[in-house]
């Protein structure tokens, strides 16, 4: 009997942890052969549909591999692409079993089941292992936990299984394997470009302890209620072993590590062990995510000893009431400022997240945000996002209830269509200054952009926004015009050559020659990596 062949499909993410972990896990099943194809790679929050040539390369690969199962990992913005590719597969190979897994089918299974043969809801490691073993042995598979199975008009909706508590029982992500394929820029290759990236991403945990109203975890925590601990962390030895293996293969190309957990470790014992063993392994700088309420000085100091270079924290709003009541994130602006000062005092960079275009940001709330920004240590580094509404999220439901979204515009179909449209346009997702609507609210949002990108003098901003001086109106207009002009040189969609030249002039104007040389060296290093 021939082997059972499964093809995993990653859409728009070469660094797809789910597939890179599932692939070696499934390879351990006797009689099952996995392949993985990574169809296009994109920058954050922006993608372009596959071209006709790329679709043809994808279908040619299926003709070559003849998989019994094609399994897509699907995020909501990419659902239409997954739907089209699934249809193309079934048209050409009607007997191939098409599976969808990932966040989108987990949240909206009723919307997905008609497009596929099987849905995997929640964690897929156990469900796929059971499914592939049953298919290999010719056994029924319509009663496997975590799976919805469609057979004609019948849909078997099985319950969820407990979450995986022992993350060390899973393999580490796989890189540079000869069963990987990468399709982009109208070509196909088996070269895993992750090894040439200067920053390597590592995941040490699953789950988030918070329920922010704009975040998918607010829904996932409800879905997995009573199925075991939602937040789980690998042992330090498992993390260090993964890093050791990867660094041994990247041959000196890796210059930093980013631990992409929703919140990095807060257990002091774990942090102590990690710091000791990380220092012994490497001297590479690393970055982490933390919620301001969970980061204390003892943890900071221990991580600094190990090589901490950057902490990413979510401000989301400079207004305590918006942050606490609307976004369901505890903490005060005073606490954020105090934490930022302590972190930067230790020569660690802080990167902040801020949500723009929220209907709850009145003029007074924006003033609070600007006041907070002016108190933070300079220079600032920010991710400045425009608010997006995802179906059924608590923030979306509240915006509908409060009249900011009409009920007919808040349906799942309409919102998903808008999300997919916005991800095609980077300007819709990442805030950029603009003149219209020409009002004081827009001016203040534009000034926030100026401040977070270090293009405004704090004294002038304070006088324009936070004072009642006779000159405040003129200064507000000046800063607004400046923001729009600077946005044409340093905003979303600006050609890299124009942006780099603009930044170089800024360094020269401020006589920051060391910073300029550092940036030049950074770009030269990237060019060398891309050519290697």
C-alpha positions, 0 to 999 in steps of 0.5 A: 500500500502506498504512503498517504501524502499530505500537503500543508499550505501556508498563505502569505507567511513564510514563518508559519509556526503552525505548519513548521511544527506540524510538518515534523510531527506528522513525519513521525507517523509511519506511512504518512509523507508530509510536504509544505508549500509557502505561497507568498510572503508578505510584510505585516498587515499587507498582501497581494493576491497570487498571480495567475503564474503563481496559482499555476505553479501551485497547481503544478506542484499538486500535479507533481506531488499527488497529495491525498490531502491538502491542508490550508492554514487560514487567517481571516484576511486570507479566507477568499484566497484559501477559498479560491485555491481550494476550489481550484484543487477540487476542480482538478483533483476532486478526490483530494481531501481539502482541510482548513485549520487555523484562526479563521475556521476556529472562529467561524466554522459555519462560514467555512464548512461548505468550502472544504471536506474537513475543518480543524478547530483549535489546536491541530496536532492531536486531531491531525495525527488521529485523522491521518492515522485513520485515513492511512488505515482506512478507518472512519474519521467522522468522530475525531475531536476538533474536526468538523467533517462534511460528507454530502449533506451531513456535517459531523461536528465533533467536540473540542479536545483539551488544550495541549499542556505539555508543549515540550511534547511537540517538535520544534519548528522545522527550517530548510527541509527538502520537502519545503517549497516556496512560491512568490514573485512568479517563481518556485524554489526550495530555498528557505530564506528564513536563514538569511533573515537577520532576526529570528523569531521564537515562540516559547508559549501559547495563549495570552493572560489578557482579554483585550476587546480588540484581540482574538484572544478575547474570543479564543479564551471563551472557545477553550473554556474548561479545556485546560490552562489557556496560557502554557509555556515550554521549559527553558531547556526546550527553548534553548535546544531549539535556539542552539539547533537553529543558530548552528544552521544559520551560520552567523546570519542571525543578528538578533532574536525576537520572542514573539509570545503574547506576553513573555515569561513572568515567572521569576524562576523561569526567567532566572533559568532562561537568563543563565542558559541564554547567556551561555548559548549566545550573546545575541540581543533579543526582544520580547513582548510584555504587558505593562502591568506584568513587567517588574524591575526584577524581571527587567534586570535579569533579562538585561543581564542576558541580552535584552535589547527591546521591549514591546508594550501596548499603550493602545490609547493615552486615555486611561478610560479608553484603555481600561473601559473600551479596550479592557486593558488594565493600567494607567498612563502614569504606570506606563511612563514610569515603566518606560523610564526604568527600561530606557534607563537600562539602555533597553529600547521600548517599542509601543503599540498605539491604536488610531481612528477609534471612534472613542478618541474624542478631542479630550482623549487625544489630548491625553494621548499627546500628553502621555507621548510627551512624557515618554523617553525620547526618541520614540519607536511606535507601531501606529495602527488604524483600528480594524473591526473583526466580526464578533470581537467585543470591541466590534459588538460595543461599537455597534451597540454605541452606534458607531457601526450601523447593524447592517455594516457590522455583519460578519460578511460585510466586516470580513470583506472590509478586512480583506480589502484593507489588507490589500491596502497598507494605508488602510491599516497603518495610520498616515497623516491626511488633510481630510476631514479638515477638523481639529480631531484630524489635526490632533491625530496627525500631530500624534503621527508627528510625535511618535515618529520624532518629527516634532518639537515637544515644546511646540506640540505642548503649546499647540495642543495643551495650552490656551496661548494666542499662538496655539491655533497657528502652531496647530495648523503648522504642525498639521501641514507639516505632518501631511508633508512629512507623511509624503516623505516618511509615511506608508507607501513611500518608496524606500529610497525616498524614505531613506534619503529623508531619514539621512537628512534628518540625522545630518540636520541633528548632527547624529553622525553615529546614528547615520553610520549605524543605519547605513551599516544596517542597510548594507548588511541587509543588502549583503544578506539578500545577495547571499 
